[in-house]
């Protein structure tokens, strides 16, 4: 059947917000001393109202007590929910394609309207969804059909031409009560057998099945999906969500108290509230002694080592975590850049020392320039000896060459800074330091790429609300990633390119930018590819603009100096 409207549940249908939901429930339940409730039990209540969920989990039936729990949950959700919600990888692509087909798209959920809208604004334009019905928009929540009836009224659609997609039994009951077709989706906690117990048109593996031709949809619904294929799809989804979320921080046991070995303060949790020392402070052994000596550089749980692993496995997601405030585990971007640059130069000295010699070749020192000028008479004087050994060079020619040599020597001596030229000496030191410092060379490119990236991804669909300073940090981490991979390539190839910023090809750098931007801005591969090309085009335009500006300033300076006789 051709539908004119698609209505979606939110949790476990368009996005996975289970971590945020579990965190909020856990904080409220722990404060009220409700223990022994598993995360699995909390996840099974997703899709129900908050009062129903708390009643199921705790056995409490008092309306006032349930209302107070709901209020506490809302406060926790303002802090934890959006930061721990992840769109499924196919959500943006599928909804965008459905929208281009001319159908109307809406959301009917028990989650609050404002919370859904505040999260989706980072991925969709403001006018993308034709209707959003949240928990505060209706008096009776699912499985009451009030939310669907309200959505149909605002969309001006009939139930016969509308499909409701959800992941739970509550969603199936809601569609049945509203008299509209239902499509169950297997991205939540409800199994296919449980969903098939209700009237349904389709059972979807994920949202991609909505784009299949009708014949393939029927085949998948009647013959089911190959078990191994479903396992692969589930594993891919799990890996994708894990890469977005990164490594979870273990929770603290607030009931257990620990005596701090550093300050003697008694505390509960993982760290001392007085001096911040970890409770897991043990005696030194060989392994811990080596790790302690190396410090943060070798720590794979946090610090430099952990940052390198993240840059290789989930660079865009890691950068987004750092910008969003998750910074304890990561090495700071500019520190990482300078350390990697120093490591790269050390590797070049051990692996390909000839590259450094080639880089310095052809650059004579001041002493070599002076000796070269002093030995110039032998090259400039055309000495012709006859058979008797007498030269045919005239005295006037010799005087002319000597005068030329004296002029050149005087020029070389004038180039030497005077003893009181302190500024000149400082400038020479800085110039020599910057000339051989790869990190400094890379830093000069960061503002350019930051501005170009902000221009290329300025559309609302890709806008992550990064300001210009945050874009510079983004580019710094990307530069660290490229420099890290350059070091790996140096180990493999055994050959260095000291004169270029990086040791990999321009095509490889472009591919890394596409990969990073795909994770950072959460667009499709095709959208990210186009925007990355646009970013490099903007970078080229900015370079041309800066060059024209510098030439104009030089011309203006020369004109003013000639005009005023400077």
Secondary structure, DSSP 4 states (H G I P E B T S, - for coil): ---SEEEE-SBTTTEE-HHHHHHHHHHHHHHTT--S--HHHHHTTTTS-HHHHHHHHH----HHHHHHHHHHHHHHHHHHTGGG-EE-TTHHHHHHHHHHTT-EEEEE-SS-HHHHHHHHTTTS-TTS-SEEE-GGG-SS-TTSTHHHHHHHHHHT--GGGEEEEESSHHHHHHHHHHT-EEEEETTSS--HHHHHTS--SEEESSGGGGGS-HHHHHHHHHH---HHHHHHHHHHHHHHHHHHH-SPPPPP-TTSEEE-TTT--EEESSB-TTT--BS------HHHHHHHHHGGGS-SSSBHHHHHHHHHH-HHHHHHHHHHT--SSB--HHHHHHHHHHHHHHHHHHH-HHHHHHHHTT---HHHHHHHHHTTHHHHS---B-TTS-B---HHHHHHHHHHHHHHHHHHHHHSPPTT-HHHHHHHHHHHHHHT-HHHHHHHHHHHHHHHHHHHT-STTT-----HHHHHHHHHHHHHHHHHHHHHHHHHH----TTSS-SS-HHHHHHHHHHHHHHHH---HHHHHHHHHHHHHHHHHHHHHHHHHHHHHHHHHHHHHHHHT-
